[in-house]
Amino acid sequence: MKCPHLSKFEPYTKRQLAVFANKGKCSSCATEGPNLWLCLQMGCGNLGCGEAHSDHSSKHSNDSNHALAINLSTIRTWCNSCEMEVHPFVQSTIKNVKSVNQRDRLVKQQQQSVFRVDSPVTQAVTEFEDGKSPRGLTGFRNIGNTCYLNAAVQALSNCPPFTHFFLECGGYVKTERKPYIAKSYQKLMEDVWGRRRPSHLTPSSLVNGIKQVFPMFKGFLQQDTQEFLRCLMDRIHEELKEPIPPHLCEKGDDEDEPSGIVEKPVTSERVRARSCNSISLTEEEKLEPESEASMREKSVGSRSSSQSPPPDRRKGNKPRRSRKRTVSRAESDQVNSPTEMNNGGDDEDGDGEPMIRKPAAPDVNVFKKRPVQYRSIVSDVFDGRVLSSVVCLTCDTKSKRIEAFQDLSLPIPVGKEDLARIHASQQNMTSKGMVSCVDTTNSQGWTSWMYNVLVSWFWGPKVTLEDCLSAFFSSDELKGDNMYSCDKCKKLRNGVKYSTLTRLPEVLCIHLKRFRHESMTSYSSKISNYVKYPLEGLDIRKFLDKDCSSEVTTYDLNAVICHHGTAGGGHYTAYAMNWLDEQWYEFDDTFVTEVSESQVADAEAYVLFYKKCSDETIKMREKVVGLCDEQESLLHFYISSQWFNKFQTFAEPGPITNNDFLCKHGGVPPCKSAVVDELVTKVPQTVWECLQHRYGGGPTVTHLHVCKTCQEELDRLQKRLTEEKQTFIKFHDKFQEEVDETNTIYCISLSWFRQWEKFLNSKSTDFPEPPGPIDNRAISVSKGRHTKGAEIGQISKETWEYLYSIYGGGPEVIEQPNNVVNGTDDEEEEEDEKEEDKMKDARGDNEAKDESCSEEEINEEVVNKENQDSKL
Amino acid sequence: MAELSDRKHHDAKMRATIHQKMVETGEKERLKELLRAKLIECGWRDQLKAYCKEVVRTKGLEHVTVDDLVAEITPKGRELVPDEVKKELLQRIRAFLADQATI
């Protein structure tokens, strides 16, 4: 029974109603209210007093035939004609806040524009162009010494290549692993860059998420911002990583692998070279006689030996923690250094994924999986590659190794001699200067360091960022304690090690090693020397390798994190340039202030973020906008919105990556079909041709369709999963019930079994990997005595043959048939029960958490059986 | 004019008396219970609950206050009440008044 008078009424806003309520008087008798009624007839605006006074409101209604009036005190509307309450201002759902007209307008806008109309980025630009102040000037509350987090996040927030991905490509942000840090970051960015423009926010979900995944951040102690950045970046990469299709993998990463390496994924490389040289080998370890792997380590690690063992850059006075934790990763089929990997092998993920470490034995090949490389927005933005070469001074052989890095930890040369040496070597840089520069801050004791501080205090030549870079890339002499073990000479030799860049990241993150830690005395100190750094035009061409793949080598400063205080305690703030108004702002927890360039240049920088700049790309963007504005083309092409976002924010977006939203058959994979509109951008033909011509890549897509082949595969897979599961259950139940002891019992490696179980329980929307062939090696090695920690499951012959027929592998491991010996009936029943329990768990949808407990039991069981057998 | 103010007083007094009577006889409680049951039965509670969740989701959990929420969902709640429920309650109240008039 809808009121027919609702079709037309004056759409007052809440604010206007409030104004009326405060100042309004009855149009007839000038009474003030409360309970004044405002006539809702279009253009009328009559105010009338209510029944408590003279009820001029009803009088007006009757006289002028205006049906609707709203009570300004209760904000309720009355229809005088229908004599009932009505609700003109209530929307049916929040989503339909906009009226139909507005919605149509938005759709039309979107059709005309290549840029997402509802994205905060587009809106921010529009608002700014309309004269409003820029978005993004939001501070963060400090919730317990969290300035390390606040400063870091502010620096990242003002890094468009990174943050715009989260703002515009929400469809690509996965929420698969608790506690969804990537999603927390995304929400935070949406709040900072959204319409509401709060003056400050409390980033609680991000903080809580980080504390959950990285327990070292629990509590409220001060932390180091660079460590936090690494943890955050690593985690986001873990959550968002996608495999790179094989045809796009970089070849360089596979160089110099000893045989049997299973994976050298970008992540683990990146993590290992966390700060490109904070490979955590202590000095003692390195000097031990090496295996092949650790020799390789030596060539790289020597640099870190000439520097302190990973310095404790924490602000607080905490004892040095082992960095090895972050070096060993969940994915670590990272075999390069089994020595260092074995420590701290705890899993880092909050979700308790166990790490599977494969030994680097050459006969691994049968069971090896093809190496997979991963990428994510993190690696796209921050990953670079360094080529470390070592030359043996005796036989002149060069040994090379490529490492990925996400930030460069630069030493700060202090003291006249070093600076002089660096300046000299800078001139020789092109010949890969053989001038060595030992990092003085770390190899000398602290007294000489103090001396250097005084020296530079009095005669301080200004240290520049270039000096630090030169120090980093300059050559190291490998001699004395740090001799190099040459492959060819097969002995320790004098060598020289130097590094060059083979791939430049879009955003170069530079970390200045200001904090120094003395392992013996647990003494921490900070180098507060001012380092001069350019705000624009940082050119790192001279550190490039001749084979560098990047074309752009110039960088502009984007953000800077500064530390104020001492190694014992201090405060972090950040300076960042807002991309909208190109002004510099200081972010000090909740306070955001505009600052001058000179203030930024004079700051004591700790972590610097430099962004590649390229005029050519800017011109390309303008060109694209121009092409879009031209007449509509009839045929539209689809581009991955992730790539398009890169094109808008990166200097070198690389080739077009339409495989972001396509399956290998060229259609849209079923799991993405629901959100495909968020994953693609529609562009006119001219734009497509222009972009493809310049950047290459593809494939060309003019029509989106859900891939039938994938769907069929998924259906088949689902069927297979169900079938395998049910068959197993069927056979295994039979096995449990069988009392006939003469049947042979087969053994199966529990670790393989768990993999298979996980496969069975996987969701059918992604394509889970079936486990490889059955791998019973661990349990077959010894008869009766099992490899330490090898876990065995017992299955019937039928089950074995079924699984073997699908997966192959082996070898077969058979238990001696159960034989009943007097007095052991009870014992046997007990064992059967235990076995059953274990298998039941496996059958159920548990992740077999109990298996590790029952492992002991099973081992015992088998041993008991052995004993029985021998008794016979 | 005097008439008008008289009427005002008279109205206010009426309101107070009726209310008092409702409480005394327990009718108010009964009506409240009836209303509660009716609103649950017709799905009003669930609808409003869903709307509430939408509001929280749209605004973000960190930004929403109870007062905000109440202000946002109140008009919606009013709109969602079905006419039948309104009618029935009215009827009950009228019946009550009729009873009272005879006393």
Interface residues (C-beta under 8 A of the other chain):
Chain A: M1 E51 A52 H53 S54 I75 R76 E85 H87 F89 V90 T93 I94 K95 K187 D191 R196 P198 L201 T202 S204 S205
Chain B: L4 K8 D11 Y51 E54 V55 T58 G60 E62 H63 P75 K76 R78 E79 D83
